[in-house]
Amino acid sequence: MSSEPKPIRRLTENLINKIAAGEIIHRPASALKELIENSLDAGATSIRITVKDGGMKLLQIQDNGCGIRKSDMPILAERFTTSKLSTFSDLKKITTYGFRGEALASMSHVAHLSVVTKTKADSCAWKASYVDGALVDPKTREKSEPRASAGNDGTTITIEDLFYNTPTRLSALRSTSEEYSRILDVITKYAIHNPTVSFICRKGGAASPDISTPSSSEIPATIRLLYGHSIAKELIHHELSCNKKGKQRVVEEDAMDEDEDESEEWSAELYFTNANYQAKKTVFLLFINHRLVESLRIKKALEAVYTNILPKGSLPFIYLSLQIDPRSVDVNVHPTKREVHFLNEEAITERIADAMQEGLVKQNHSRTFEYQTLLTGGIMGDEPGPSKKRPRKERDEGSEGGNEEAATTTIAEPKKKIYSQHKVRTNLQDRTLDSMFPVVNEATQIPMEASTSKSSQTPPTNSLPKSKEVKESECFLTSVRNLRQRLVKAKHQQLSEILEKHTFIGIVDIHKCLSLIQCTTKLYLVNHDSLAEELFYQLGLRQFGDFSRIKLDPPPSLREMIEIAVEAENTETSTLSKSQIADRITNILVERREMLADYFSLTITEDGLVESIPLLLRGYTPNLDNLPSFLMRLGPQVDWTSEAECFENFLRELAYFYVPIPSISDTDEYKAERWQIQHVLFPAMRRYLLPPKSLLDRDIVQVADLPDLYKVFERC
């Protein structure tokens, strides 16, 4: 096999156009959809369609629209020729069906295309045939001009021998009957959405049409005509809108409650069946800005409204027409314009689903519907008898007189449905990661959770007990007050809300200092050591000059502990010996022992014994194995010549000493560290930490969002 790279060549124009045609025209129904949209853009009020062999032999559409100018016909079937756009900015506010100018061009590359058109100003119609985007003579296939022809105002487009030059695509199509049914489905949907337009569809040579709708009907009448009386009699009509201020209104007798703000204005019109109608397949018609599109997410959300109303396996009929500001809709996301993207899709879908649910509850005309809603719970009243608000006399008359209307159960105000992807765990005693993998006591082979008595368990709480509350000390030093003000200014609002409202999930890896927390529907992976270091620095600054103490008994020698820490350090670059370094650091701390004891409760005796160290958080004990390193670092890491830098450096080193690094001597699955992290550290963070933005950039990562996960699983 040759290792030489193959040369890159430009594709021929003809091949490029054929590839593009395959993206636009999948089957006869997709070609017809493009042609219907062109007719509607032309202002047609009557559209006639003729089909042979499922549209593969013949597909003809005739409308009474504005027609096409003769001067425009030479470029009619060329790619990217359109009357809908002139600049890219026009795409942001497009309201027409077509805009790319590829539909007729694609058809001319995979079929024989001919056009007969006449404007009101023309004295006759003009006829033209196209091959590969060029206007040609149908017999000689040479370039030609439009020919005069008889015809009515409007346009007639004829497609013959679809996919004659792409046999693979032709062989992949279904039977003619199935392709014809797809064509009827497209016409049916557009006929319902455009009740003022007359649609007629017939097979070639047939005496009567298969679809025929009048041009003066309304949507319910068209639904009855095309889908039958069984659907039409069970329809519920609902209109709702949201203005730019976020106020929602419903065009019905009663108005819905105002909801949360929306940034964009939109409106929706709905026709959906009540609980008495049920089918094996959902009929879902979705139009966004009058464009027929598909959206699996919206479809599933609206189907979910019927989950507790219809029997399993029974599905509804739903027609939804959504009007959104064109600037909020991206129509250019699919070659066939089958999909669109728009802002606030999830919020708008929820509003519509809520409106449907309320409409189903209000449509209380049949005993069947009352019985079914009672089974689901949360819709009917708590008691099956008369409402408690009715007078006793009125209740007696209703029951004794046998008046079914008066004895009907009163429906309670429905609770707003919370969809699964927005449900948030509120019980902090729910299962955590550690509870799913319990540590087993080897001596008794009993899970530690089960062997621990209830009195010894400390449930996670949102606030610390009053005995552990950390009060801010009163300090008049300007340097300390400036440091405190700097913390307040650097507070990041979003991160503060996450930590204040979080639920602790569990420790992922204690060695890598990773834990999981949840806030609303989002899951975050956090570096608890970085958060703890910032917390202890702030707690130290908060208690400056008024620290509690951890008494060391017996008090260790300051010189010996510093020697231990210096021995573990690499001092080859220093001109001093390790003994001299230890002496110098010891002298620095002993000389400043009064200041250290007064401000930080670090008590050092005259003969160099460490009697106490500061306690930053009650219930939390730092790892004393790191005490030698802490005392040693106070020498080189603290700027003893400047007041503000001295206080800040000392508190940073103290915070680093307090970080929950697992003890080497603790081999029992780091049980003590795990308990302190979950039950002391995270509640303290929730209460006291003013997190800066640097933590969000570096140490907190969102790993999951429940609504996004639902979208992923919907695609699976």
N, C-alpha and C positions, 0 to 999 in steps of 0.2 A: 504493500500500500504506500502510495507516494506521500511524503511528508511536506511537499510544497503546498502552500496555501492556494486556494482557488481564487481567481480574480473576481473582483466585485464589478458587476455590470448594472447599467441602468435598465429597468424594465421598459418595455415598449409601452407607448401610450394606450394601445388597444388592450394589452394585458392588464395594465393598471385599471382601466375602466371595467373590465370584466370581473376583476377581483372585487372592486368596489360595488359592482352590481350584485354580487353574491351576498354582500353584507346587508344591502337594502331590501332586496326582493328574495324572500325565503321560499315563498309559495304563492299561489294565486290570491289567497286572502290578504297577504301583506301588500301585494300590488294594488288590490282593490282599496285597501285602507288609505294608501297614499292618494289614489284618485278621488275617493270621497272627500278627503280633506281639501284637495285642490278645488273641488266643486263648491264646498262650503266657504272656502276663502273667497271664491268668486261671487258670493252672494246668491247662490242658487236657492230656489224655493221648491224645485222639483228635480229629482234625480232618478233616472231610469237605468237599470242594470240588466244586461243580458249575458247569460253564461252558457257555455257549451263544454261538455266533458270536464266538469269541475273547474272550469276556468283555464284549463291547459290548452284547449283548442281555440276558444274565443272568450274574451272578457271585454265587454263594451259598457261604457258609462256615458250617459247623455244628461246634460244639465241645461238649465236656462239662466246661467249666470251671465257675468259681464262679457265673457268671451276674451279672445286674444287678438291683439293688433296684428295685422299682416306684416308690418315691419319687424315685429318681434319673433316671427315664426322661424326664420333661419337659425336662430340660436336657442330655440325652445328646448331642444333635447340635448344641449351641451351641458357638461358638468359645471356646477357652481354658477348657474345663471338663474337669477331670482329677482322678483319684484318686491320682495319683503324686506331686504336688508340693503343698506348702502355703506354703513360704517359698522365697526365692531361694537360701538356703544348701543347700536340698535338692538343687539342681541340681548341686552340687559332688560329691555322692556318689550320683548316680542310678544305679541298676542295672537298671531296667526298660527295655523297648523304647520305650514311649511316655511322653510327659510334657507335651506342649504342648496336647493336647486339640483338635487340628485335623483329624484324619483323617476321623472320621465327619461333622464339620461340612462339610468340603470335599466329601465324597461327596453330602451332601444338597443341595448347590448345583448339582451337575452331573449328578445322576442321581436316580432314584426309590429311596428308601432305606426299608427296613422291617426291623424287629427283633422277634424272638420270643425271650424269655429267661425263665429260671426258676432261682431259687436253691433250695438244698436245703430251706430253711425255708418256701418257698411251697407252697401246696396245688395251684396251677395255674400255667401259664405266662402271660405277658403279652405282648401284641402291640401294636406302635406303628408308625406311618408318619411320615416326616419330609420336609418340603419347606423348603428354604432355612433349615435349622437349627431349624425349629419343628415341634412335634408336632401333626399335623393328621389329620383324617379322610381316608382315601384317596379317597373319592368326592366329598365336598363341598369339600375343601381348607380346611375351617374348623378352628379350634382344637378339640382333642379330648383325651380322657384315654386311657391304655392300656386295651385291651380284654382280657378273659379269653380264654384260648385253650388248646388242648391242646398239650403239648410236654414234652420231656425236660429233665432238669437240664442247664444250660449255656445257650449263646446261639447263635441262628441269625440271620445278617445276610444280607439279600438286596439286591443292587444291580441295578436294571433300567434299560435304555435309557441307558447311560453316554454322557455328552456330548450328550444330546438337545437341550440348549439352547445349546450352543456348537458350531455346525456346522463352524467353521474347525478346531477341535481334532479333531473327528471325522473330517474329510476328510484330516487329516495322518497318521492312523494307517495302519499297514500292513495287509496282508491278514489275514483272520481266522485263517488257519493260522499266520502268523508271530506274531501276538499270542498265540495259544494256546501256541506254543512258548516264548515269553517267560514265560508263566505257569508252564509245566512247569519251566522253569529255576529260577524262584524257589522253587517247592515242593521241587524236588530238593535245592537247597542247604540249605534249612531242615530237610529230612528227614535229611540227613547229619549236620548239627550237633546235631539233637535225636533221636537214635536211640530214645529211650524214649517218643517220641510217635508214634502211628500216623497216617500221612498217606494219604488216599485222594483221588484226583482223577479225575473222569470228565467226559466231554462229556454234555450233556443228552440223554437218550434212548438213550445207549449202554448196551449190555448189560454190558460189562466196563470196569473202570477202566484208565486209562493209567498211573497211578502208584498203587501200593499197598504200603505198608511196615508191618511189624509193630511193636508198641509195646515189644517186649522185645529188640530186636536191638542190636548194637554198631556202631560207626562203620565198621569194615572190611566187615562183612556188609552194611550199607546201601550202601556204595560198590559192592560187588559186585552188589547187586541193581539199582542205578540206573545205574551206568556200565559194568557188564560185567565178566566174568572176566579179560579181558586187562589191565585196570588193576589189579584187586584182587590178582592173583598177583605183581605187580611192586612192591607198596607197601613202603615203609620207614617204620616208626613211630619217632618221636623225641619225647622230652619233655625240656624244659630249663626251668630257673627261676633266678632271681637274687634273693637276699634283700637286705635293706637294707644289709648290710655289704659287698655287692659280690661275694659268693661265688657262683659259678655251679656248678650241678650238673646232671648229665644222668641221667635214669632209664634206664640201660642197664647192661650188664655192666661196662663200663669208664667211669670218670668223666673228663670233660674237664678240662683245666688251668684253674686259676683265672685270671680275666682282670681287667682294670682295674675300678675301683670304679664302681658305679652308685648313684645317689641314691635310686632307687625300686625297690620290689619288684614283680616280674612273673614270669609263667610262660607257657609256650607248649607247645602240642601240635601235632605235625606228622605228616601222612601225605603222602609224596611218592614218586614213581616212581623206580626205579633206571635205569641206563643202557640196559636192554633195552627199555624202553617209549619210544616216540616217536610224536608226533602233529603235525599241521600247525598246530594252534592250542593255546595254553596253556589249560588248565582250572585256574583259580585261585579257590579259595574262601577268603575272608578274613573271620574273625569276631573282632571286638574287644569283649571283655566280652559275648560272645554276640550281638553286634549285627552283622548282615550289612552290610559296608561295602566300599568300593572304595578302592584306593590304588595309583596307577600307579608311585610310587617304590618301594614294597615289592615290587610285582610284578616290576619290572625288576631289582631287586637279587637276587631269588631266581632269576629266569631266568638271570642272569649266572653263577650257580653251574654251570649246565649248558653254558656256552659251549664249554668244552674237552672236554666228554664226549659230547654228542650231535652228530650230523652237522648241518651248516648247514641251517636250515629245519625242524628237528625240535624239538618243544617238549614239556614235561612236564605232569604232573598234580600239583597242589599243594593241599593243604588245610592251613590254618593257623588255629588258634584261640589267640588271645592274651588273657591275663588280666592287666589292669593295675589298679593302685589307682584307683578312680573319681575320686579327687581330682586325678589326673594327666591325666584325659581330658576334653576339651571335646566334648560330643556335640551341642552346639547351634550347629553351623557350616554346616548345610545344611538347607533346608526339608524334604527327604525323609529326612533323617538318613542319607544315603548315604555321607557322609564324616565322619570325626572327626579331631580333632587331639589328640596326646598328647605328653608330655614325653619327651625322649631318644629320639625316633623313629629317628634315624639310628644311634645306638649299639645300640639293641635290634635293629634290622634286621640290622646287621652280625653280632651274636651269633648270630642265627637262621641267617643265610647260612653262617657258619662251621660251625655244628652240622650243617647239611645237607651241606656238603662232606665233613665227617668221616664222616657216616653213609653217604655214597656210597662212600667209600673202604673202609669196614668191610664193606660189602655185597659181598663178593668171592666170588660163587657161580658165576659163569659165565665161560667163556673169552672171550666177547665183551667183557665188561666189563674184563677184564685187558688185552686187546689195545688197547682204546680208551684206557684210562688211560695205557698205556705210550706211546701216540702223543703225548699232551699233555705229557709230561715233568713232573718234580717230584712224581709220585705213586708210581710204581713205583720199585723199587730201581735203582741204577746199572747193575748187571749182570743180564743175562737169566737167568743160571744160578742155582744154589742160593745161599742166603744164606751169607755168609762166617762167620757165627757158628755154623753147624751143624757138628758133627764130620764129619771126612772120611769115616769109615765110614758114618755115617748118610746122607751125600750119595750115596755109591756105591750103597748099598742102594736108595735112592729112584730113581736113574736106571736101574739094571740091572733092577730088578723090574718096571719099567713102571708103578709106582704113581703114578697121575696126581695124587692128593692130596699125596703126599710130594714130587713134583717141581714143585709149583706155586711160582711165583716169590714170594718174600717181599716184602711191601709195606713200604716205608719209611714212617716217620712223616711225614704230610703237612705241608707248610709252610703256615702260615696265609696265606690269600690276601689280597693287598693290592689293594683296589679302585682303579680308575683315578683317582677323585676324591681319593684320599689319597696318591697317589704324589708323592714329593718329590725334586727333583733334588739329588743328593749330590755330583756331580762339579763342582767349582768351575771347571774348565776348559771346561765346556760353553759353547755359544754365548751371547754377550751381545748387547745391542742394537747396539753398535758393530761387532761381527763380521758382523752382518746387512747393514750399510750401510758397507762398507769405504771408507776414504779413498783416492783414487787419486793416485798420484804422477804429475803431469802430464808430467814429463820422460821417464819410461820407460813410462807407461801401464800400470804394474803395481800391483795393490793393495798398499797399505802392509803389510798382514799377510803377504802372500806374500814381499815383498822383505826383511822383517826376519828376520835370522838367529835361530835358536833360542837361541843363547847370549845375545842381547840382549833377548829377551823375558823379562818378569818376571811369572810367573803369580801370580794372586791367592792369597794365603795367609791362613790363619786367625790367624797370629801373626807378629810382626815378627822379623827376624833379631836375634841377640844384640847385634850392633854398633849397632843402632838402638834398643835397649831403653832406655826412659826410666825411670831410677831416682828414687825419692823422696828428696829431700835431707833431711838432718837439721837441723831448725830448732827453736829453743827459744823463739822469740817467741810469746807468748800469742795475739796477734792473728792470726798465721798459722795456728797450731794450731786456733783457733776457726773460721777460714774453711774449713780442711780438714774439720773435723768437721761443719760445716754441709752440705758437699757429700755426705757419707756419709748424713746423715739425710734429705736431699732426694731421694735416689736412688729412682726408680720401678722396681719389680721387673719389671712386665710389659714396659716399654720396654727395660729392660736385657737381658731374655731375647731380645727381637727383635733388638737390635743385636749381641749376642754370637753368635747363631746364624744371622745373616742371610747371604744370598748376594747379591752385587752383580749386578744385571741390566744396568744401563746408565744413562747420562746422558740424560734426556729433553730438557732445554732448559738449556744452560749459562748463558744470559743470565738466565733466570728462576730459576736455581739449583735445578732439579728433577732428581731421580734416582729410579730404581726399585730397590727391594731386595725379596728374597723371604725369608720365614721360614716354615718348614713349608709349609702349603698356601695361605698368604696372601701377597698382593702389596701392597706399600706404596709410596706416593709420598711422598718426603721432600724437605725443603728442606735440601740439603747445606750451604749457607752457615750456616744457624742452628745445625746440628749441629756444624759446624767451629768456629764462634765459641765455643760452649760447651766444645768439646774443647780449644781452645788456651788458654782461660782456666784450665781445670783442669790442663793441662800446665804452664802458668806457675806456678800455685800449687804443683804437685807438685815443681818444680825450684827453688823460691824460694831465692835465695842461692847457687845452684850451676849457673848457666846456662852452656851452651856459647855461643860467640860467632860471629857472622858479621863478618869483618873487611872494612872498606870501604877499598879502595885505588884511587885516592888518597882520603883522607878529605875529605868535602864540608864546606862551611861551614854551621854550624848556623843562623847569622843569614840566610844566603841561602835556605836551604830553607824556613825559616819565612816569609820574605817571599813566596816563591812561593805557599805555601799560603794566606797571609792575602790576597794579591792576588785569589785566586779566590773569597774569601768576601764576603758582603754585610755591610758594617760600618756601614751608615747609622744604625743605632740607637745606636751607640757614640759616646761623647763624645771618644774618642781617634782619632787618625789611624791609618791602616794602618801607617805607619812606627813610631809609638809603641807600637802593639799588638805588632809584631814585636820591638821592643826589650824590652818587658816580659816576653814569653814567653821570650826568649833569656836574660835575666837570671835568671829563675826556674830554668831548667834548669842554667845554669852554676853558680849558687850551690849547687845540690844534686847536682853532678856526682859527688862522692865517694859519696854514698848510692846514686845510680843505678848507678854502676859496681860497688859492693859487692853490692847486692841483685839487680840486674837485668842486669848485664853490658852496660849502656848506657854506653860510654866516650866522654866529651867532654873534650877538652884544655882547658888554661887559655885558649888563644887562640880557643876556640869551634869546633874541628873535631870532627866525629863520626867516631871511629875504628872503633867496632864497635857492633853491635846484638845483642840476645839471639837465640839459636837455640832454638826450642821443640821442633822435631821433625827429627831427622836424615833426610835424603833429601827434605825439603820446603823449598823456597825461597819466601819471600813475594814479592809483587809490589812491587819497590822503587820503582815509580812512585808508590806511596801513602806513601812514607816522609816527604815534606814534610808531608802532612796529619796523619800520626801524631804527628810532633814538635810541630806547631802545636796539636793538640788536648790535649796534655799540660798546657798552660798553664791553660786555663779548665775542663777536664773533671775534673781531679784535685784532690781536697781535700787540700792539703798540710799542713793544720793538725791532722789526726787520723791516727794511725798505721794503724788498721785500714781506714778509708775510703781512705787514700792508697794502700795496697797493692792493695786491691780495685779502685779506679778505674784505677790504672796497668795492672793485668793485664787488665782489660776492654778498655782502649784498645789494648793490645798484641795481644789476641786479635782485635779488629776489624781491625787492620792485617794480621793473618795470614790473614784470610778469603780464599779463592781467587776473587777478582774477576778476570775475564778481562782480560788486558793489551790495550790499544788497539793497541800496536805489533805484537802477534802476530797475523798474518793467516792463518797456516797452520792454519785450523780449530781454533785454540786447543788445539793438540796437547799442549803442555806441561801446561796446566791440566787437561785431561782425564786425562792419564796420572797426575798427582799425586793427583787426586780418587779415581781408581779404585784405584791401587796403593799409595798412601801414607795418604791420609786415612781411607778406610773401614776398612782393617785396623787403623789406630790407634784408631778409634772402637770397634771390636770389642774391643780390648785394654784401653783406658784410660778411656773415657767413662763417667761415672756420670750418666746422664740424669735430669734433673728432670721432674716431671709437666707443667710448662709446655710442654715440647717436644711431648709427646703431644697436648696440647690445640690446639697451634698449627701445628706444622710436620711432623707425620707423619699421613698419612691412608691408611686401608686402602681400596684401590680394587678389590680382587677377592679372592674366596675360592673355591678350586677346588670344594669340595662344593656351594656355593651356585650356582656357574656350571653344574654338572651338573644341578641342580634346574631352572634356567632353561631349559636346552636340552631337558630331558625334557618341558617344557610346550610346546615349539615344534613 
